[in-house]
Amino acid sequence: MKVWLTKYALSSGIEVVEDARIENGRVYPGGKYFSFTVFHLGDDAHDTEVAAIADAEKRRLKKLGSLHKQIAKLERMEFKV
């Protein structure tokens, strides 16, 4: 079955796997992944491209929010000697 992996979307993009095996909501992608590598359908892997893009966008916005918080914290820091 064809699935779209989004677990590493922010670092390597959305990956399409053509011959993934799905059992009980778990995706075993095979290929470059070890045989024991598991992704969860709906969380890290999606059965439609639209769902994968939506999840990747959600991950991107969450990361941007985290980075904005980190920048604000760094801007508030003051070092005194």
Backbone as CSV, one residue per row, in Angstrom:
resi,resn,N_x,N_y,N_z,CA_x,CA_y,CA_z,C_x,C_y,C_z
1,MET,0.840,-1.186,0.000,0.000,0.000,0.000,0.883,1.247,0.000
2,LYS,0.419,2.287,-0.616,1.141,3.547,-0.701,0.818,4.402,0.526
3,VAL,1.865,4.866,1.228,1.680,5.744,2.386,2.650,6.917,2.303
4,TRP,2.307,7.988,2.995,3.133,9.180,3.069,3.615,9.306,4.507
5,LEU,4.929,9.358,4.697,5.521,9.460,6.026,5.824,10.921,6.335
6,THR,5.348,11.393,7.497,5.559,12.793,7.869,6.360,12.947,9.153
7,LYS,6.802,11.866,9.731,7.534,11.944,10.997,8.770,12.834,10.867
8,TYR,9.454,12.754,9.749,10.670,13.542,9.528,10.440,14.637,8.479
9,ALA,9.211,15.124,8.369,8.861,16.097,7.334,9.664,17.389,7.446
10,LEU,9.977,17.816,8.660,10.691,19.087,8.828,12.169,18.974,8.505
11,SER,12.703,17.782,8.520,14.129,17.637,8.216,14.379,17.078,6.813
12,SER,13.530,16.179,6.361,13.784,15.576,5.047,12.569,15.578,4.132
13,GLY,11.509,16.262,4.521,10.320,16.346,3.672,9.390,15.145,3.844
14,ILE,8.293,15.184,3.153,7.329,14.086,3.177,7.858,12.979,2.279
15,GLU,7.914,11.781,2.813,8.435,10.650,2.052,7.293,9.735,1.626
16,VAL,7.306,9.332,0.376,6.286,8.424,-0.149,6.868,7.019,-0.195
17,VAL,6.137,6.066,0.393,6.556,4.667,0.387,5.483,3.874,-0.360
18,GLU,5.889,3.199,-1.394,4.941,2.484,-2.259,4.494,1.132,-1.698
19,ASP,5.385,0.402,-1.074,5.077,-0.982,-0.692,5.078,-1.190,0.823
20,ALA,4.448,-0.283,1.536,4.389,-0.400,2.994,3.376,-1.467,3.400
21,ARG,3.664,-2.103,4.509,2.753,-3.102,5.069,2.031,-2.459,6.258
22,ILE,0.711,-2.576,6.315,-0.066,-1.979,7.399,-0.771,-3.087,8.166
23,GLU,-0.562,-3.078,9.488,-1.225,-4.044,10.367,-1.670,-3.329,11.635
24,ASN,-2.954,-3.373,11.927,-3.516,-2.801,13.150,-3.121,-1.345,13.371
25,GLY,-3.149,-0.540,12.324,-2.821,0.873,12.445,-1.339,1.168,12.505
26,ARG,-0.524,0.151,12.364,0.927,0.331,12.346,1.428,0.156,10.919
27,VAL,2.371,1.016,10.535,2.924,0.989,9.186,4.369,0.507,9.257
28,TYR,4.668,-0.526,8.503,6.022,-1.059,8.380,6.494,-0.722,6.971
29,PRO,7.292,0.348,6.826,7.616,0.835,5.489,8.627,0.005,4.709
30,GLY,9.496,-0.726,5.402,10.516,-1.496,4.686,11.497,-0.575,3.992
31,GLY,12.093,-1.010,2.927,13.036,-0.203,2.168,14.241,0.192,2.993
32,LYS,14.497,1.490,3.095,15.673,1.974,3.816,15.531,1.862,5.331
33,TYR,14.318,1.576,5.805,14.083,1.448,7.241,14.296,0.008,7.682
34,PHE,14.721,-0.149,8.918,14.907,-1.492,9.460,13.562,-2.201,9.541
35,SER,13.592,-3.498,9.604,12.347,-4.275,9.616,11.514,-4.020,10.869
36,PHE,12.137,-3.533,11.941,11.395,-3.270,13.175,10.935,-1.820,13.290
37,THR,11.185,-0.991,12.280,10.747,0.403,12.298,9.243,0.452,12.082
38,VAL,8.554,1.174,12.971,7.098,1.252,12.911,6.667,2.717,12.947
39,PHE,5.761,3.075,12.087,5.112,4.375,12.106,3.637,4.128,12.404
40,HIS,2.976,5.105,13.001,1.560,4.942,13.342,0.704,5.678,12.322
41,LEU,-0.223,4.951,11.738,-1.105,5.509,10.727,-1.950,6.617,11.351
42,GLY,-1.934,7.792,10.750,-2.675,8.932,11.267,-1.805,9.877,12.080
43,ASP,-0.697,9.390,12.621,0.220,10.239,13.380,1.479,10.533,12.579
44,ASP,2.217,9.497,12.243,3.493,9.629,11.535,3.383,9.224,10.065
45,ALA,2.328,8.533,9.704,2.116,8.059,8.338,0.648,8.285,7.963
46,HIS,0.413,8.520,6.680,-0.946,8.837,6.232,-1.245,8.097,4.938
47,ASP,-2.518,7.777,4.764,-2.904,7.020,3.574,-3.318,7.910,2.407
48,THR,-3.362,9.240,2.624,-3.635,10.167,1.530,-2.610,11.299,1.551
49,GLU,-2.334,11.825,0.390,-1.377,12.921,0.275,-1.905,14.177,0.972
50,VAL,-3.195,14.426,0.887,-3.806,15.599,1.512,-3.619,15.556,3.027
51,ALA,-3.846,14.397,3.637,-3.661,14.251,5.080,-2.199,14.451,5.473
52,ALA,-1.288,13.970,4.646,0.141,14.121,4.926,0.556,15.585,4.866
53,ILE,0.065,16.309,3.881,0.395,17.734,3.758,-0.174,18.509,4.936
54,ALA,-1.393,18.194,5.346,-2.000,18.866,6.494,-1.191,18.599,7.767
55,ASP,-0.745,17.368,7.956,0.051,17.035,9.139,1.408,17.729,9.109
56,ALA,2.036,17.779,7.953,3.331,18.450,7.829,3.189,19.944,8.112
57,GLU,2.118,20.540,7.659,1.862,21.954,7.937,1.640,22.181,9.430
58,LYS,0.901,21.266,10.072,0.682,21.360,11.516,2.004,21.268,12.267
59,ARG,2.864,20.364,11.846,4.187,20.216,12.467,5.032,21.478,12.269
60,ARG,4.954,22.062,11.076,5.714,23.272,10.774,5.281,24.426,11.664
61,LEU,3.970,24.612,11.807,3.456,25.691,12.643,3.808,25.489,14.115
62,LYS,3.762,24.252,14.573,4.138,23.953,15.951,5.613,24.278,16.190
63,LYS,6.470,23.922,15.248,7.901,24.202,15.360,8.159,25.703,15.330
64,LEU,7.457,26.432,14.465,7.608,27.882,14.420,7.219,28.521,15.755
65,GLY,6.131,28.048,16.356,5.719,28.553,17.658,6.779,28.310,18.713
66,SER,7.348,27.132,18.687,8.419,26.781,19.625,9.629,27.677,19.432
67,LEU,10.001,27.919,18.191,11.149,28.774,17.903,10.890,30.225,18.308
68,HIS,9.646,30.712,18.113,9.313,32.066,18.543,9.466,32.204,20.054
69,LYS,9.017,31.199,20.791,9.183,31.210,22.251,10.660,31.237,22.624
70,GLN,11.442,30.439,21.934,12.879,30.355,22.214,13.567,31.692,21.907
71,ILE,13.186,32.325,20.816,13.757,33.628,20.465,13.388,34.665,21.514
72,ALA,12.128,34.680,21.946,11.691,35.637,22.965,12.468,35.441,24.261
73,LYS,12.677,34.207,24.640,13.439,33.914,25.858,14.874,34.423,25.732
74,LEU,15.478,34.187,24.582,16.856,34.656,24.362,16.943,36.182,24.350
75,GLU,15.934,36.844,23.812,15.928,38.311,23.791,15.776,38.900,25.188
76,ARG,15.098,38.192,26.092,14.926,38.667,27.465,16.168,38.476,28.312
77,MET,17.074,37.623,27.888,18.274,37.344,28.676,19.204,38.553,28.747
78,GLU,19.775,38.736,29.908,20.773,39.778,30.085,21.941,39.181,30.839
79,PHE,23.135,39.503,30.388,24.334,39.017,31.054,25.032,40.196,31.710
80,LYS,25.307,40.042,32.998,25.974,41.111,33.735,27.290,40.581,34.281
81,VAL,28.262,41.450,34.272,29.577,41.074,34.788,29.806,41.729,36.137
